[in-house]
Amino acid sequence: MIHSVAKAIEVLGTFSAAKPRLSLAEIARCRALPKSTTHNILATLAAYRLVEKLEDDTYALGTGLIS
């Protein structure tokens, strides 16, 4: 197993219909990851449009998941 890929998948799994928008701190806390690691994962996912950073500094799933 590639641990960095597993962490990225876990970050994606944090989002749900009940919580479609999450802050960096919420994601880090839910996944027990350092904020710096979470930030780097989110930046990589955003580069591939798998998540998007919104104007209020929260994150949501991106359109890259369905395109």
Helices and strands as residue ranges (DSSP letters): H 3-14, E 22-23, H 24-31, H 35-47, E 51-53, E 58-61, G 63-65
